[in-house]
Amino acid sequence: MYPPTDVTITEMRPTTTTDSHSLLRSRVLTFALGLWALAGCTVSDDPTHGAKAPDIYLFSMDALRADRLTPYGHDRDTTPYLGALAKKGIVFERASATTSWTVPSVASMLTGMMPHQLAVTRVRIDASGTEEKVPSTAITIAERLKTQGYATYAVTSNALLSSARGYAQGFDHYVNVGFEDAAHVARALEPFERDIRSSSKPVFLWVHLFDPHDPYSAKSPWIDQWDADHATYAPTVQHEVDNKPLHDLTMASLRKRTDLRRGQRGLPLLLSLYDSEIRYADEILGEVHDRLDISDDDLVVFTADHGEEFRDHSALGHHLNLFEETVRVPLIVSWPSRLEPGRRIQRVSLKQITPTFAEIAGVPVGPYSGVSSRGLMPVLEGKPTAPNSTVLLDVTRIGGSRMMGVYSGPMKLVLHEQEPTKTQLFDLFADPEEAKNLAADRPDTVARLSHVLNEELSSLPTLEPEFVEDETPDAVIEELKAMGYVH
C-alpha cells in the first residue's frame, strides 16, 4: 500500500554520541539554562510538588479535525480510547495549531516557536531538492527534558518528519516509518517498550500516527457499519495501488472530482472512509497505551498537527487556508493523579505544549530561546490566570503565498500577505462556521487586530535558516506529489 519500510525508516544515533556538533549543542544548552537559573529566573509553583517527574507521553495524529472525535460531539463512536482518556482528563475546546499542515506545525509543537521563527514553512525550496529543516539552534522539548534526566523516544509516521529534516533532535531513539499505518508504528515501538516500562529515568515518548491523512483507506469493520456502499464506490487506496495510479487516489486528484462536491454522493463516503481511519488509529493507540502500562501518575497528551477540510469552504484537504476546520485541533490532557477532569474554553496554541512539558519537568523556558508562550498548567489546574500569549496562525502555501491569522476574544482575523483585499474577519461565537466575512463592515477591528498580529509576529526572534539536500526516494516523492505537497 505504501513505500517499503526499509526505504523510509530513519533512526537517529543516540544523542549520547561523541559527535562534536551534538556535544557542542549540549554544552551550549546546559550553559544557557545555567545562566537562566543564575539570573533568578526559576520555575514557580512546581507542578510536581517535589514528586518524581512524571513520564510524559505525547500522542498525535496527522490531519485530524476535532469535530470527528466523540469527545468533541461527533455522533459516530470514532474514538473509544480517546473518549476514555477525555473522561479522565481535560478537553480543550479551542485549541489551534500554528498552521494548517504538518511540517511547520510539528516543528512548532516540538520547539514552542512559530513557523517563521524556525524558517520551516515549505517542503521544497528549489528543483535540486533542497529542503528546509528544523534549525539545529532550536531547542526542542526532547532536549529540554534530557537536561532533567529524561530518556527520550519517538516513533513517527509521515516521511516528512525525518531525522534529516531535524525532527529527531534531542531523542535518544527516533524511528520514522514513512507513510505507513498505525500498526507499523506500533511494531516499530516494540523494541523500546521494555526499556520504557523499566526505565529508572523518567521517560518522554512521542508517537505520531499518519492514518487519517489521505489517501483514505477503508478500515473494517467500521466502514461496513457506516457506509454499506463503500465496496462498490471507493475513492480509496485499499489494494488498488498496483493497478491504479497513485495520483487517482490522493488529494491532488480528489479535489478535481465532481462527485466529491457538496451534495454529491461521494462526499459522505469520503467522510466515512476518514472516520474509519480515525477509528482504526484510535484502536491501535489504545493498545499502545495498555502495552506501555501507562498509569494515573503519568502525563498523557493527545493532539493533532492540523485538521482537514471536506468542502466546508469549497476545498478538500489542508495547507490551503486557515479556516477552523484546518487549524482547530483536539487537545486532551490526562494526568489523573494531579488534575481533575473537565473541559476548558480558553483559546490555546499547540506551541504551548513545549513550555508546559518544560515547566512540569522543572526546565526554565524564556525569551532567550524564542519561546514566548506561557505553559498550560495554570489553565489545566483551573486557576485564575492572566491572558495567555496571543494565539497566532501562519501558513505559506504551495507557490509561496502567505496567510497570517490572530484570535482576539470571539474575533479571528486572517491576512493574505500578497493579496490585502482578501482580508478575512470572523466572529466565531456568532458564526462558528466562518460563513460571513466581516472585514468590510468592521474596518476598525481589522486595523486593531492587524496591528496586534504584525507586532506579535515581528517581536519574535528568528533563527538562521538551515537546509538539507533531500535524499527522499523517488517513490516517496511521487507520493508527495500525489498528495499535493510537491509540484
Secondary structure, 3 states (H helix, E strand, C coil): CCCCHHHHCEECCCCCCCCHHHHHHHHHHHHHHHHHHHCCCCCCCCCCCCCCCCCEEEEEECCCCHHHCHHHCCCCCCCHHHHHHHHHCEEEEEEECCCCCHHHHHHHHHHCCCHHHHCCCCCCCCCCCEEEECCCCCCCHHHHHHCCCCEEEEEECCHHHCCCCCCCCCCCEEEECCCCCHHHHHHHHHHHHHHHHHCCCCEEEEEEECCCCCCCCCCCCHHHHHCCCCCCCCCCCCCCCCCCCHHHCCHHHHCCCHHHCCCCCHHHHHHHHHHHHHHHHHHHHHHHHHHCCCCCCCEEEEEECCCCEECCCCCEECCCCCCHHHHEEEEEEECCCCCCCEEEEEEEEHHHHHHHHHHHHCCCCCHHHCCCCCCCHHHHCCCCCCCCCCCEEEEECCCCCEEEEEEECCEEEEEECCCHHHCEEEECCCCCCCCCCCCCCCHHHHHHHHHHHHHHHHHCCCCCCEEEECCCCHHHHHHHHHCCCCC
